[in-house]
Amino acid sequence: MGTTGNGRRAYIGSFTSAGGRGIVTAAVDPESGALSPLHATDEVDDPSYLVPAPDGRHLYAVSETSDGAAAAFALTEDGPRPLGAPVPVRGAAPTHLALWAGHLMTANYSSGSVSALPVRADGGLAEPAAVVRHEGSGPHPGRQEGPHAHAVVPDPTGRWLLSVDLGTDSVRVCEPPTADGQLAVRHEVPLRPGSGPRHLTFHPRGGHAYVVNELASTVTPCRWDATTGTLTPLTETAILPPDAHTDADAHADTAGEAEAADNYPSELVVSPDGRFAWAANRGHDSISVLTIDPSMEGVSLVTTVPCGGHWPRDLALHPGGRHLYAANERSGDVTWFAVDTRTGVPERGGAIEAPAASCVVFV
């Protein structure tokens, strides 16, 4: 998720419909990584994902509801202050967002679309200037009956926006909005059918990206050509060991309950030096530790460590690169870890209560 500034404040998104407190502000101890809650605001329903502005003065949230909205906040010492009412995104269940080319972009899962909301001079949001609807489907019953846009990620140059769609097993590469606000898709890049791509993260050097696949529990490294906006999938690597068992396995009495025992990766982050990557696993309730090849074109699973709770919906790296944070949605906490810079293996440091936690960002 988004990170800016020195990381002395953390903002935790959550599902208010499941008992979350909205957006929780916490102080960050730069040495230990410990979080200390300061205050919370529930001005927006289900602010499940957040992104800070690069200058650290504003914060943006999706409202992951059936109607779908986005909200802007001014960051103050007393917490986020709403900049007007939430703005409808003209899409259902927005799950992710990004700032790009003067717009707030949202990935709308249920409607399988991407919305572009102009950002005003005061940091507030205008009505959507464009909505691009994805088309297609995939082979997985119940999850890929149609498009499900799950993430929007600007490339490191800021020229392109990549939209990851779990329902169509593809990544779309978009050009910046035109003068009248319209969006154009330059390429649609297919991934393996049934893999269910969820999120995408760029390597710090900018020439490669890594897609975490929710339905396959894998990572797909890709080459990225920013000149042409071309994404080229390479290999696909499992992020759990072959003998891995989820907590749900112990409760699966019949073969018909196999679906409950599946693992659903949520997020993948890459270390600032580009040597390691970490993926959060919902079901296995773990963090996968991966090494990135010197070529940047392959990853290898090293080990997994417990995520400190249940159902880690998000994983975030502090700007300092030494601490990792898991937002454990179903156990209602955020756990932090100290990262061994030699091995990449995280060691649990502590946790705070955060009901229905869904993401963590830093300013």
C-alpha positions in Angstrom: 0.0 0.0 0.0 0.9 3.7 -0.2 3.8 5.1 1.8 5.2 8.5 2.0 7.1 10.8 4.4 9.1 9.5 7.4 6.6 7.0 8.5 6.0 8.4 12.0 2.2 8.0 11.6 0.3 4.9 10.5 -3.2 4.9 9.2 -5.2 1.7 9.4 -8.3 1.1 7.3 -11.1 -1.3 8.4 -14.6 -2.6 7.7 -17.0 -0.6 9.8 -19.7 -3.1 8.7 -17.8 -5.8 10.6 -17.1 -3.7 13.7 -14.1 -1.7 12.5 -13.5 1.8 13.8 -13.0 3.3 10.3 -9.6 4.9 9.9 -7.4 4.5 13.0 -4.4 6.8 13.4 -1.4 5.4 15.2 2.1 6.7 16.2 5.0 4.6 15.0 8.1 4.0 17.1 10.9 4.2 14.5 13.2 1.9 16.4 10.9 -0.9 17.5 8.2 -0.5 14.9 5.6 -0.5 17.6 2.2 1.1 17.0 0.4 3.3 19.5 -3.2 4.1 18.6 -4.1 7.8 18.8 -7.6 8.3 17.5 -10.1 7.0 14.9 -12.7 8.4 12.5 -15.7 6.6 11.2 -16.8 9.3 8.8 -16.8 6.8 5.8 -18.3 3.4 5.6 -15.9 0.5 5.1 -12.7 2.5 4.3 -10.9 -0.8 3.4 -8.0 0.7 1.4 -6.1 3.9 1.8 -3.5 5.9 -0.1 -1.6 9.0 1.2 -0.8 11.9 -1.1 3.0 12.2 -1.8 3.2 15.5 0.2 1.7 13.8 3.3 -1.0 16.4 3.6 -4.0 14.3 2.4 -5.3 10.8 2.6 -7.7 9.0 0.3 -10.0 6.1 1.1 -12.3 3.8 -0.8 -15.7 3.1 0.6 -16.1 -0.6 -0.2 -19.9 -0.7 -0.3 -22.3 -1.9 -2.9 -22.9 1.7 -4.0 -19.1 2.5 -4.1 -17.5 5.8 -3.2 -14.2 7.4 -2.4 -13.3 10.0 0.2 -10.6 12.6 0.7 -9.2 13.8 4.1 -6.8 16.5 5.2 -4.3 15.1 7.7 -4.1 17.1 10.9 -2.6 16.5 14.4 -6.1 15.5 15.5 -6.5 12.9 12.8 -7.9 12.8 9.3 -10.5 15.6 8.6 -13.0 14.9 5.8 -12.8 17.2 2.7 -16.5 17.0 1.8 -18.8 14.0 1.5 -17.7 10.8 -0.1 -17.9 10.9 -3.9 -19.7 8.0 -5.8 -17.2 6.2 -8.1 -20.0 4.8 -10.4 -18.7 1.3 -9.6 -19.5 -1.3 -7.0 -17.3 -2.4 -4.1 -14.1 -0.4 -4.8 -11.3 -2.5 -3.3 -8.1 -0.5 -4.2 -7.0 3.0 -5.2 -4.1 5.0 -6.4 -3.1 8.6 -7.2 -2.1 9.0 -10.9 -2.0 11.8 -13.5 -4.0 14.2 -11.4 -6.7 11.7 -10.6 -7.7 9.3 -7.9 -8.1 5.9 -9.5 -10.3 3.2 -8.0 -10.5 -0.5 -8.8 -14.2 -1.5 -8.5 -14.3 -5.3 -7.8 -18.0 -6.1 -8.1 -18.6 -4.1 -11.3 -15.3 -5.0 -12.9 -14.4 -1.4 -13.7 -11.8 1.4 -13.0 -12.9 4.9 -12.2 -10.9 8.2 -12.5 -11.9 11.0 -10.1 -10.1 14.3 -10.7 -8.3 15.7 -7.6 -9.1 19.3 -6.9 -6.5 21.9 -5.9 -7.6 21.7 -2.3 -7.1 17.9 -2.3 -10.8 17.1 -2.5 -12.4 14.9 -5.1 -14.6 15.7 -8.1 -17.2 13.4 -9.7 -15.6 10.6 -11.9 -14.3 11.9 -15.3 -14.2 8.4 -16.7 -15.1 4.8 -15.9 -13.6 2.0 -17.9 -15.4 -1.3 -17.7 -13.5 -4.5 -18.1 -14.8 -7.4 -20.1 -14.2 -11.2 -19.9 -14.3 -14.1 -17.5 -12.2 -17.0 -16.3 -12.6 -20.7 -15.5 -13.0 -20.6 -11.7 -16.6 -21.2 -10.8 -18.1 -18.5 -8.6 -15.1 -16.2 -8.7 -14.5 -15.6 -12.4 -18.0 -15.3 -13.8 -17.1 -11.8 -15.0 -14.5 -9.1 -14.6 -13.3 -8.2 -11.1 -10.9 -5.3 -11.0 -8.8 -5.7 -7.9 -5.9 -3.2 -8.0 -4.7 -0.1 -9.8 -1.0 0.6 -9.8 0.9 3.4 -11.5 4.2 2.3 -13.0 7.4 3.9 -11.6 7.6 6.5 -14.4 4.0 7.7 -13.8 3.2 7.3 -17.5 1.1 4.2 -17.2 -1.6 2.7 -15.0 -1.8 -1.1 -14.6 -5.2 -2.5 -13.6 -5.2 -6.1 -12.2 -8.3 -8.1 -12.8 -9.0 -11.3 -10.8 -12.0 -12.3 -12.9 -10.4 -12.1 -16.3 -6.9 -13.4 -15.4 -5.3 -10.3 -17.0 -3.6 -7.0 -16.4 -4.6 -4.0 -18.4 -2.2 -1.2 -19.2 -3.9 2.3 -19.4 -2.7 5.6 -20.8 -3.2 8.8 -18.9 -6.6 10.4 -19.2 -7.2 12.7 -22.2 -8.1 16.4 -21.8 -11.8 15.4 -21.5 -11.0 12.8 -18.9 -11.3 9.6 -21.0 -9.1 6.6 -20.4 -7.7 4.3 -23.0 -6.4 0.8 -22.5 -3.2 0.3 -24.5 -2.7 -3.4 -23.8 -4.5 -6.3 -22.1 -1.9 -8.9 -20.8 -3.2 -12.4 -20.2 -2.0 -14.5 -17.3 -2.5 -18.2 -16.7 -6.3 -19.0 -16.8 -7.6 -19.6 -13.3 -4.7 -18.0 -11.5 -6.8 -15.0 -10.3 -4.3 -12.1 -10.2 -5.0 -9.8 -7.3 -2.2 -7.2 -6.8 0.9 -6.1 -8.6 4.1 -4.7 -7.1 7.1 -3.1 -9.0 10.7 -3.9 -8.3 12.6 -0.8 -7.0 14.7 -0.7 -10.2 11.5 -0.3 -12.2 12.1 -2.9 -15.0 10.2 -5.8 -13.4 6.9 -6.3 -11.6 5.4 -9.2 -9.6 1.8 -10.3 -9.6 0.4 -12.2 -6.7 -2.3 -14.6 -7.7 -5.2 -15.1 -5.3 -6.7 -18.3 -6.7 -3.4 -20.1 -7.4 -1.3 -19.0 -4.4 1.5 -18.1 -6.8 3.6 -15.1 -7.8 4.2 -14.3 -11.5 7.3 -12.2 -12.2 7.0 -10.0 -15.3 9.3 -7.8 -17.4 8.1 -4.2 -17.7 9.0 -1.9 -20.6 8.0 1.7 -19.7 8.7 3.0 -23.2 6.0 0.9 -24.8 3.9 0.1 -21.8 4.5 -3.6 -22.3 4.2 -6.2 -19.5 5.6 -9.7 -20.2 4.8 -12.5 -17.8 7.7 -14.9 -17.2 7.5 -17.8 -14.7 5.0 -18.7 -12.0 6.1 -19.7 -8.5 4.1 -21.2 -5.6 4.3 -19.2 -2.4 3.4 -22.0 0.0 5.4 -25.3 0.4 3.8 -28.4 -1.1 2.8 -29.8 2.3 1.2 -26.6 3.5 -2.1 -27.0 5.4 -4.5 -24.2 6.2 -6.2 -23.8 9.6 -9.5 -24.6 7.8 -8.1 -28.1 6.9 -8.7 -29.3 10.4 -12.4 -28.4 10.1 -12.9 -29.9 6.6 -14.9 -33.1 7.3 -15.7 -33.9 3.7 -14.3 -33.3 0.3 -17.1 -30.9 -0.4 -15.5 -28.5 2.2 -12.2 -28.3 0.3 -13.1 -24.8 -0.9 -13.0 -23.6 2.8 -9.5 -25.0 3.1 -8.0 -23.0 0.3 -5.4 -20.3 0.6 -6.0 -16.8 -0.7 -2.9 -14.5 -0.9 -3.7 -10.9 -0.5 -0.7 -8.7 -0.9 3.0 -8.8 -1.9 5.6 -6.2 -1.0 9.3 -5.9 -2.1 12.2 -4.8 0.0 13.8 -1.4 -0.9 17.0 -3.2 -2.0 15.0 -5.5 -4.3 16.4 -8.7 -2.7 13.3 -10.0 -0.9 9.5 -10.1 -1.3 6.9 -11.0 1.2 3.3 -12.3 0.6 0.4 -12.5 3.0 -1.6 -15.7 3.0 -5.3 -15.8 4.1 -6.1 -19.3 5.1 -2.6 -20.4 5.8 -2.4 -17.3 8.0 1.2 -16.8 7.2 3.8 -14.5 5.5 5.7 -16.1 2.7 9.4 -15.1 2.5 10.8 -15.0 -1.0 14.1 -14.2 -2.5 14.3 -12.3 -5.8 16.9 -13.6 -8.3 19.6 -11.1 -9.3 18.1 -11.2 -12.8 14.8 -10.0 -11.1 13.0 -12.5 -13.3 12.4 -15.2 -10.8 11.5 -15.7 -7.1 12.2 -18.6 -4.7 10.3 -19.5 -1.6 12.5 -19.5 1.5 10.0 -20.1 4.3 6.8 -19.0 5.9 6.2 -17.5 9.3 2.9 -17.0 11.2 1.2 -13.7 10.4 0.3 -13.1 14.1 -3.4 -13.4 13.6 -6.1 -14.6 11.3 -6.8 -13.7 7.7 -4.1 -11.1 6.8 -5.8 -8.9 4.3 -2.9 -6.6 3.8 0.9 -6.5 4.3 2.8 -3.2 4.4 6.5 -2.3 4.7 7.5 0.7 6.8 9.5 3.4 4.8 12.6 2.5 6.8 12.5 -1.0 5.4 13.1 -2.7 8.7 9.5 -3.4 9.8 6.7 -5.3 8.2 3.0 -5.0 9.2 0.1 -7.5 8.7 -3.5 -6.3 8.9 -5.3 -9.4 10.2 -8.9 -8.8 9.3 -10.7 -11.7 11.1 -8.6 -11.7 14.4 -8.9 -7.8 14.5 -5.3 -6.8 15.0 -2.3 -5.3 13.3 1.0 -7.2 14.0 4.4 -5.8 13.4 7.6 -7.7 12.6 11.3 -6.8 12.6 12.9 -7.9 9.3 16.3 -9.6 9.3 18.1 -7.7 6.6 20.4 -10.6 5.9 17.8 -13.4 5.5 14.6 -11.4 4.9 12.9 -13.5 7.6 10.5 -11.4 9.8 10.3 -11.8 13.6 7.2 -10.9 15.4 7.5 -7.7 17.6 4.0 -7.1 18.8 0.4 -6.2 17.9 -2.4 -3.8 18.6 -6.1 -4.4 18.5 -7.7 -3.2 15.3 -11.2 -4.7 14.6 -11.8 -5.8 11.0 -8.4 -4.3 9.9 -7.9 -4.2 6.2 -4.8 -2.1 5.3 -1.9 -0.1 6.7 -0.2 3.0 5.2 2.4 5.3 6.5 3.0 9.1 6.4 
